[in-house]
Each structure stands twice: as structure tokens, then as C-alpha cells.
């Protein structure tokens, strides 16, 4: 099995991107701007943590960032 060369090829990152776009669309007309901003940042955070963990280039750090993205404390 070939190794993943770019974080954009990670299926979890791809699904997080679709989810983030859905969040932005869903909350587009939300008037509670503070809540809207918090939800949007949380959605994007999943993508960011997967990408950052991948860029660290060690399985240990990737695993740690995946746990952060999932919202699991260890």
C-alpha cells in the first residue's frame, strides 16, 4: 500500500473539509455571531489538527493530533 504523500489525501481530512463546508452553509444566516464563529472555528480545527499532525512526520505526533481532532483527552 502506498504511503500518503499529502494530508489532503487523508480520508478523515477530506471528510472534515466536507463537514466544515456544511457548517458554514448551515450557519450562514445565524445572527448569533459569537456562537456561529465558535462552531465554524471548531469545524475547521479538525482539518487543521489532521494537517498539522501529518506535517510533523512522526506517527506519535500524528496520533496525538488525531486524538485532538477527535476531541479525546488522553
Biopython code that builds the backbone (N, CA, C, O; Angstrom):
import numpy as np
from Bio.PDB.StructureBuilder import StructureBuilder

atoms = [
    (1, "UNK", "N", (0.851, -1.182, 0.000)),
    (1, "UNK", "CA", (0.000, 0.000, 0.000)),
    (1, "UNK", "C", (0.895, 1.243, 0.000)),
    (1, "UNK", "O", (1.805, 1.346, 0.823)),
    (2, "UNK", "N", (0.648, 2.181, -0.910)),
    (2, "UNK", "CA", (1.482, 3.384, -0.971)),
    (2, "UNK", "C", (1.237, 4.286, 0.234)),
    (2, "UNK", "O", (0.123, 4.359, 0.753)),
    (3, "UNK", "N", (2.286, 4.967, 0.670)),
    (3, "UNK", "CA", (2.123, 5.888, 1.792)),
    (3, "UNK", "C", (1.460, 7.175, 1.306)),
    (3, "UNK", "O", (1.507, 7.505, 0.121)),
    (4, "UNK", "N", (0.860, 7.873, 2.215)),
    (4, "UNK", "CA", (0.181, 9.131, 1.890)),
    (4, "UNK", "C", (1.234, 10.229, 1.796)),
    (4, "UNK", "O", (2.034, 10.413, 2.713)),
    (5, "UNK", "N", (1.227, 10.944, 0.700)),
    (5, "UNK", "CA", (2.220, 11.986, 0.458)),
    (5, "UNK", "C", (1.752, 13.383, 0.869)),
    (5, "UNK", "O", (2.571, 14.250, 1.175)),
    (6, "UNK", "N", (0.415, 13.602, 0.876)),
    (6, "UNK", "CA", (-0.138, 14.909, 1.225)),
    (6, "UNK", "C", (-1.303, 14.697, 2.199)),
    (6, "UNK", "O", (-2.067, 13.741, 2.068)),
    (7, "UNK", "N", (-1.426, 15.598, 3.170)),
    (7, "UNK", "CA", (-2.515, 15.455, 4.141)),
    (7, "UNK", "C", (-3.874, 15.537, 3.463)),
    (7, "UNK", "O", (-4.857, 15.004, 3.978)),
    (8, "UNK", "N", (-3.939, 16.207, 2.301)),
    (8, "UNK", "CA", (-5.202, 16.320, 1.576)),
    (8, "UNK", "C", (-5.702, 14.967, 1.079)),
    (8, "UNK", "O", (-6.870, 14.837, 0.715)),
    (9, "UNK", "N", (-4.836, 13.967, 1.060)),
    (9, "UNK", "CA", (-5.222, 12.623, 0.629)),
    (9, "UNK", "C", (-5.735, 11.756, 1.775)),
    (9, "UNK", "O", (-6.171, 10.628, 1.546)),
    (10, "UNK", "N", (-5.689, 12.260, 2.988)),
    (10, "UNK", "CA", (-6.201, 11.521, 4.148)),
    (10, "UNK", "C", (-7.728, 11.614, 4.126)),
    (10, "UNK", "O", (-8.288, 12.709, 4.079)),
    (11, "UNK", "N", (-8.386, 10.479, 4.160)),
    (11, "UNK", "CA", (-9.850, 10.450, 4.058)),
    (11, "UNK", "C", (-10.495, 11.238, 5.193)),
    (11, "UNK", "O", (-11.486, 11.934, 4.971)),
    (12, "UNK", "N", (-9.954, 11.143, 6.397)),
    (12, "UNK", "CA", (-10.524, 11.893, 7.527)),
    (12, "UNK", "C", (-10.445, 13.397, 7.276)),
    (12, "UNK", "O", (-11.373, 14.125, 7.628)),
    (13, "UNK", "N", (-9.356, 13.874, 6.676)),
    (13, "UNK", "CA", (-9.229, 15.298, 6.362)),
    (13, "UNK", "C", (-10.257, 15.693, 5.303)),
    (13, "UNK", "O", (-10.872, 16.755, 5.397)),
    (14, "UNK", "N", (-10.441, 14.838, 4.296)),
    (14, "UNK", "CA", (-11.420, 15.114, 3.240)),
    (14, "UNK", "C", (-12.833, 15.203, 3.808)),
    (14, "UNK", "O", (-13.611, 16.076, 3.424)),
    (15, "UNK", "N", (-13.156, 14.301, 4.719)),
    (15, "UNK", "CA", (-14.487, 14.328, 5.345)),
    (15, "UNK", "C", (-14.640, 15.547, 6.246)),
    (15, "UNK", "O", (-15.720, 16.133, 6.319)),
    (16, "UNK", "N", (-13.566, 15.934, 6.932)),
    (16, "UNK", "CA", (-13.612, 17.123, 7.781)),
    (16, "UNK", "C", (-13.827, 18.376, 6.937)),
    (16, "UNK", "O", (-14.503, 19.311, 7.368)),
    (17, "UNK", "N", (-13.254, 18.395, 5.735)),
    (17, "UNK", "CA", (-13.451, 19.529, 4.832)),
    (17, "UNK", "C", (-14.906, 19.636, 4.402)),
    (17, "UNK", "O", (-15.482, 20.724, 4.410)),
    (18, "UNK", "N", (-15.499, 18.510, 4.028)),
    (18, "UNK", "CA", (-16.917, 18.489, 3.639)),
    (18, "UNK", "C", (-17.781, 18.945, 4.817)),
    (18, "UNK", "O", (-18.720, 19.722, 4.644)),
    (19, "UNK", "N", (-17.457, 18.459, 6.006)),
    (19, "UNK", "CA", (-18.192, 18.835, 7.218)),
    (19, "UNK", "C", (-18.078, 20.341, 7.473)),
    (19, "UNK", "O", (-19.073, 20.998, 7.779)),
    (20, "UNK", "N", (-16.864, 20.884, 7.347)),
    (20, "UNK", "CA", (-16.663, 22.319, 7.571)),
    (20, "UNK", "C", (-17.490, 23.155, 6.602)),
    (20, "UNK", "O", (-18.114, 24.140, 6.997)),
    (21, "UNK", "N", (-17.490, 22.760, 5.344)),
    (21, "UNK", "CA", (-18.293, 23.481, 4.359)),
    (21, "UNK", "C", (-19.777, 23.418, 4.710)),
    (21, "UNK", "O", (-20.498, 24.403, 4.557)),
    (22, "UNK", "N", (-20.230, 22.254, 5.182)),
    (22, "UNK", "CA", (-21.637, 22.109, 5.587)),
    (22, "UNK", "C", (-21.956, 23.016, 6.775)),
    (22, "UNK", "O", (-23.037, 23.602, 6.840)),
    (23, "UNK", "N", (-21.021, 23.127, 7.704)),
    (23, "UNK", "CA", (-21.220, 24.013, 8.867)),
    (23, "UNK", "C", (-21.349, 25.458, 8.409)),
    (23, "UNK", "O", (-22.253, 26.170, 8.846)),
    (24, "UNK", "N", (-20.450, 25.896, 7.531)),
    (24, "UNK", "CA", (-20.512, 27.273, 7.034)),
    (24, "UNK", "C", (-21.831, 27.553, 6.320)),
    (24, "UNK", "O", (-22.414, 28.624, 6.491)),
    (25, "UNK", "N", (-22.299, 26.610, 5.530)),
    (25, "UNK", "CA", (-23.573, 26.779, 4.821)),
    (25, "UNK", "C", (-24.736, 26.799, 5.809)),
    (25, "UNK", "O", (-25.627, 27.641, 5.704)),
    (26, "UNK", "N", (-24.727, 25.878, 6.763)),
    (26, "UNK", "CA", (-25.814, 25.755, 7.734)),
    (26, "UNK", "C", (-25.956, 27.008, 8.601)),
    (26, "UNK", "O", (-27.066, 27.440, 8.911)),
    (27, "UNK", "N", (-24.808, 27.586, 8.988)),
    (27, "UNK", "CA", (-24.844, 28.727, 9.902)),
    (27, "UNK", "C", (-24.712, 30.069, 9.186)),
    (27, "UNK", "O", (-24.492, 31.092, 9.835)),
    (28, "UNK", "N", (-24.841, 30.083, 7.879)),
    (28, "UNK", "CA", (-24.665, 31.318, 7.102)),
    (28, "UNK", "C", (-25.608, 32.425, 7.546)),
    (28, "UNK", "O", (-25.222, 33.594, 7.556)),
    (29, "UNK", "N", (-26.825, 32.082, 7.911)),
    (29, "UNK", "CA", (-27.794, 33.109, 8.286)),
    (29, "UNK", "C", (-27.968, 33.246, 9.799)),
    (29, "UNK", "O", (-28.881, 33.932, 10.258)),
    (30, "UNK", "N", (-27.110, 32.605, 10.562)),
    (30, "UNK", "CA", (-27.194, 32.672, 12.026)),
    (30, "UNK", "C", (-26.839, 34.083, 12.495)),
    (30, "UNK", "O", (-25.805, 34.627, 12.108)),
    (31, "UNK", "N", (-27.692, 34.666, 13.323)),
    (31, "UNK", "CA", (-27.484, 36.029, 13.823)),
    (31, "UNK", "C", (-26.671, 36.077, 15.115)),
    (31, "UNK", "O", (-26.210, 37.143, 15.525)),
    (32, "UNK", "N", (-26.498, 34.924, 15.752)),
    (32, "UNK", "CA", (-25.663, 34.857, 16.962)),
    (32, "UNK", "C", (-24.218, 34.677, 16.502)),
    (32, "UNK", "O", (-23.715, 33.557, 16.414)),
    (33, "UNK", "N", (-23.561, 35.797, 16.212)),
    (33, "UNK", "CA", (-22.255, 35.765, 15.575)),
    (33, "UNK", "C", (-21.183, 35.104, 16.440)),
    (33, "UNK", "O", (-20.280, 34.458, 15.909)),
    (34, "UNK", "N", (-21.267, 35.252, 17.736)),
    (34, "UNK", "CA", (-20.303, 34.623, 18.624)),
    (34, "UNK", "C", (-20.415, 33.102, 18.559)),
    (34, "UNK", "O", (-19.408, 32.404, 18.448)),
    (35, "UNK", "N", (-21.640, 32.597, 18.629)),
    (35, "UNK", "CA", (-21.882, 31.152, 18.539)),
    (35, "UNK", "C", (-21.462, 30.632, 17.170)),
    (35, "UNK", "O", (-20.797, 29.602, 17.059)),
    (36, "UNK", "N", (-21.864, 31.363, 16.128)),
    (36, "UNK", "CA", (-21.529, 30.978, 14.754)),
    (36, "UNK", "C", (-20.018, 30.865, 14.579)),
    (36, "UNK", "O", (-19.523, 29.890, 14.013)),
    (37, "UNK", "N", (-19.297, 31.857, 15.063)),
    (37, "UNK", "CA", (-17.844, 31.868, 14.949)),
    (37, "UNK", "C", (-17.214, 30.691, 15.692)),
    (37, "UNK", "O", (-16.283, 30.060, 15.194)),
    (38, "UNK", "N", (-17.727, 30.404, 16.881)),
    (38, "UNK", "CA", (-17.195, 29.300, 17.679)),
    (38, "UNK", "C", (-17.402, 27.959, 16.970)),
    (38, "UNK", "O", (-16.492, 27.131, 16.934)),
    (39, "UNK", "N", (-18.574, 27.745, 16.415)),
    (39, "UNK", "CA", (-18.878, 26.497, 15.711)),
    (39, "UNK", "C", (-18.020, 26.370, 14.452)),
    (39, "UNK", "O", (-17.488, 25.297, 14.168)),
    (40, "UNK", "N", (-17.886, 27.449, 13.705)),
    (40, "UNK", "CA", (-17.075, 27.408, 12.488)),
    (40, "UNK", "C", (-15.610, 27.131, 12.802)),
    (40, "UNK", "O", (-14.966, 26.341, 12.112)),
    (41, "UNK", "N", (-15.083, 27.774, 13.834)),
    (41, "UNK", "CA", (-13.682, 27.540, 14.212)),
    (41, "UNK", "C", (-13.457, 26.108, 14.678)),
    (41, "UNK", "O", (-12.417, 25.517, 14.390)),
    (42, "UNK", "N", (-14.421, 25.549, 15.394)),
    (42, "UNK", "CA", (-14.307, 24.164, 15.853)),
    (42, "UNK", "C", (-14.275, 23.200, 14.670)),
    (42, "UNK", "O", (-13.507, 22.237, 14.668)),
    (43, "UNK", "N", (-15.101, 23.456, 13.677)),
    (43, "UNK", "CA", (-15.141, 22.587, 12.493)),
    (43, "UNK", "C", (-13.816, 22.636, 11.733)),
    (43, "UNK", "O", (-13.292, 21.600, 11.325)),
    (44, "UNK", "N", (-13.284, 23.830, 11.547)),
    (44, "UNK", "CA", (-12.018, 23.988, 10.835)),
    (44, "UNK", "C", (-10.863, 23.411, 11.649)),
    (44, "UNK", "O", (-9.877, 22.937, 11.084)),
    (45, "UNK", "N", (-10.982, 23.449, 12.954)),
    (45, "UNK", "CA", (-9.938, 22.924, 13.834)),
    (45, "UNK", "C", (-9.648, 21.446, 13.572)),
    (45, "UNK", "O", (-8.501, 21.013, 13.682)),
    (46, "UNK", "N", (-10.661, 20.682, 13.233)),
    (46, "UNK", "CA", (-10.468, 19.257, 12.931)),
    (46, "UNK", "C", (-9.522, 19.116, 11.743)),
    (46, "UNK", "O", (-8.560, 18.349, 11.798)),
    (47, "UNK", "N", (-9.794, 19.853, 10.676)),
    (47, "UNK", "CA", (-8.916, 19.822, 9.494)),
    (47, "UNK", "C", (-7.503, 20.264, 9.845)),
    (47, "UNK", "O", (-6.527, 19.639, 9.429)),
    (48, "UNK", "N", (-7.399, 21.338, 10.609)),
    (48, "UNK", "CA", (-6.088, 21.878, 10.969)),
    (48, "UNK", "C", (-5.266, 20.895, 11.794)),
    (48, "UNK", "O", (-4.061, 20.765, 11.578)),
    (49, "UNK", "N", (-5.894, 20.208, 12.727)),
    (49, "UNK", "CA", (-5.167, 19.264, 13.566)),
    (49, "UNK", "C", (-4.681, 18.054, 12.767)),
    (49, "UNK", "O", (-3.577, 17.562, 12.998)),
    (50, "UNK", "N", (-5.485, 17.581, 11.845)),
    (50, "UNK", "CA", (-5.059, 16.467, 10.988)),
    (50, "UNK", "C", (-3.867, 16.907, 10.143)),
    (50, "UNK", "O", (-2.879, 16.180, 10.041)),
    (51, "UNK", "N", (-3.952, 18.083, 9.542)),
    (51, "UNK", "CA", (-2.871, 18.587, 8.702)),
    (51, "UNK", "C", (-1.601, 18.818, 9.512)),
    (51, "UNK", "O", (-0.514, 18.442, 9.076)),
    (52, "UNK", "N", (-1.725, 19.424, 10.672)),
    (52, "UNK", "CA", (-0.540, 19.704, 11.491)),
    (52, "UNK", "C", (0.115, 18.415, 11.965)),
    (52, "UNK", "O", (1.340, 18.301, 11.945)),
    (53, "UNK", "N", (-0.679, 17.455, 12.386)),
    (53, "UNK", "CA", (-0.117, 16.175, 12.814)),
    (53, "UNK", "C", (0.603, 15.474, 11.680)),
    (53, "UNK", "O", (1.659, 14.881, 11.898)),
    (54, "UNK", "N", (0.062, 15.528, 10.484)),
    (54, "UNK", "CA", (0.690, 14.915, 9.318)),
    (54, "UNK", "C", (2.021, 15.591, 9.008)),
    (54, "UNK", "O", (3.004, 14.917, 8.698)),
    (55, "UNK", "N", (2.054, 16.903, 9.090)),
    (55, "UNK", "CA", (3.264, 17.656, 8.760)),
    (55, "UNK", "C", (4.395, 17.413, 9.758)),
    (55, "UNK", "O", (5.561, 17.634, 9.431)),
    (56, "UNK", "N", (4.072, 16.967, 10.956)),
    (56, "UNK", "CA", (5.111, 16.672, 11.952)),
    (56, "UNK", "C", (5.936, 15.451, 11.563)),
    (56, "UNK", "O", (7.052, 15.283, 12.055)),
    (57, "UNK", "N", (5.417, 14.611, 10.704)),
    (57, "UNK", "CA", (6.106, 13.479, 10.081)),
    (57, "UNK", "C", (6.566, 12.383, 11.043)),
    (57, "UNK", "O", (7.505, 11.645, 10.745)),
    (58, "UNK", "N", (5.910, 12.279, 12.184)),
    (58, "UNK", "CA", (6.137, 11.112, 13.045)),
    (58, "UNK", "C", (4.782, 10.535, 13.411)),
    (58, "UNK", "O", (3.818, 11.274, 13.613)),
    (59, "UNK", "N", (4.711, 9.224, 13.497)),
    (59, "UNK", "CA", (3.439, 8.580, 13.836)),
    (59, "UNK", "C", (2.955, 8.988, 15.218)),
    (59, "UNK", "O", (1.752, 9.146, 15.428)),
    (60, "UNK", "N", (3.872, 9.162, 16.162)),
    (60, "UNK", "CA", (3.487, 9.545, 17.524)),
    (60, "UNK", "C", (2.794, 10.905, 17.531)),
    (60, "UNK", "O", (1.746, 11.065, 18.157)),
    (61, "UNK", "N", (3.374, 11.881, 16.841)),
    (61, "UNK", "CA", (2.757, 13.211, 16.822)),
    (61, "UNK", "C", (1.478, 13.221, 16.000)),
    (61, "UNK", "O", (0.513, 13.887, 16.373)),
    (62, "UNK", "N", (1.455, 12.492, 14.888)),
    (62, "UNK", "CA", (0.222, 12.396, 14.104)),
    (62, "UNK", "C", (-0.895, 11.818, 14.962)),
    (62, "UNK", "O", (-2.011, 12.337, 14.965)),
    (63, "UNK", "N", (-0.600, 10.747, 15.689)),
    (63, "UNK", "CA", (-1.600, 10.113, 16.549)),
    (63, "UNK", "C", (-2.110, 11.105, 17.590)),
    (63, "UNK", "O", (-3.309, 11.155, 17.863)),
    (64, "UNK", "N", (-1.206, 11.896, 18.173)),
    (64, "UNK", "CA", (-1.602, 12.887, 19.167)),
    (64, "UNK", "C", (-2.548, 13.925, 18.563)),
    (64, "UNK", "O", (-3.566, 14.259, 19.168)),
    (65, "UNK", "N", (-2.220, 14.433, 17.381)),
    (65, "UNK", "CA", (-3.075, 15.438, 16.744)),
    (65, "UNK", "C", (-4.402, 14.842, 16.294)),
    (65, "UNK", "O", (-5.417, 15.538, 16.278)),
    (66, "UNK", "N", (-4.408, 13.561, 15.929)),
    (66, "UNK", "CA", (-5.677, 12.914, 15.579)),
    (66, "UNK", "C", (-6.576, 12.799, 16.807)),
    (66, "UNK", "O", (-7.792, 12.962, 16.708)),
    (67, "UNK", "N", (-5.973, 12.517, 17.968)),
    (67, "UNK", "CA", (-6.770, 12.490, 19.198)),
    (67, "UNK", "C", (-7.334, 13.878, 19.495)),
    (67, "UNK", "O", (-8.481, 14.004, 19.924)),
    (68, "UNK", "N", (-6.537, 14.913, 19.267)),
    (68, "UNK", "CA", (-7.014, 16.290, 19.486)),
    (68, "UNK", "C", (-8.165, 16.588, 18.527)),
    (68, "UNK", "O", (-9.180, 17.155, 18.931)),
    (69, "UNK", "N", (-8.009, 16.210, 17.262)),
    (69, "UNK", "CA", (-9.053, 16.452, 16.259)),
    (69, "UNK", "C", (-10.351, 15.735, 16.629)),
    (69, "UNK", "O", (-11.449, 16.249, 16.418)),
    (70, "UNK", "N", (-10.196, 14.547, 17.180)),
    (70, "UNK", "CA", (-11.369, 13.755, 17.570)),
    (70, "UNK", "C", (-12.032, 14.307, 18.834)),
    (70, "UNK", "O", (-13.207, 14.045, 19.091)),
    (71, "UNK", "N", (-11.277, 15.067, 19.612)),
    (71, "UNK", "CA", (-11.816, 15.636, 20.847)),
    (71, "UNK", "C", (-11.687, 14.694, 22.023)),
    (71, "UNK", "O", (-12.476, 14.753, 22.966)),
    (72, "UNK", "N", (-10.687, 13.819, 21.969)),
    (72, "UNK", "CA", (-10.471, 12.837, 23.027)),
    (72, "UNK", "C", (-9.277, 13.281, 23.855)),
    (72, "UNK", "O", (-8.216, 13.580, 23.306)),
    (73, "UNK", "N", (-9.437, 13.323, 25.146)),
    (73, "UNK", "CA", (-8.295, 13.613, 26.008)),
    (73, "UNK", "C", (-7.685, 12.297, 26.456)),
    (73, "UNK", "O", (-8.383, 11.311, 26.696)),
    (74, "UNK", "N", (-6.375, 12.311, 26.563)),
    (74, "UNK", "CA", (-5.685, 11.081, 26.966)),
    (74, "UNK", "C", (-4.971, 11.286, 28.254)),
    (74, "UNK", "O", (-4.329, 10.364, 28.758)),
]
sb = StructureBuilder()
sb.init_structure("model")
sb.init_model(0)
sb.init_chain("A")
sb.init_seg("    ")
for serial, (resi, resn, name, xyz) in enumerate(atoms, 1):
    if name == "N":
        sb.init_residue(resn, " ", resi, " ")
    sb.init_atom(name, np.array(xyz, "f"), 0.0, 1.0, " ", f" {name:<3s}", serial, name[0])
structure = sb.get_structure()
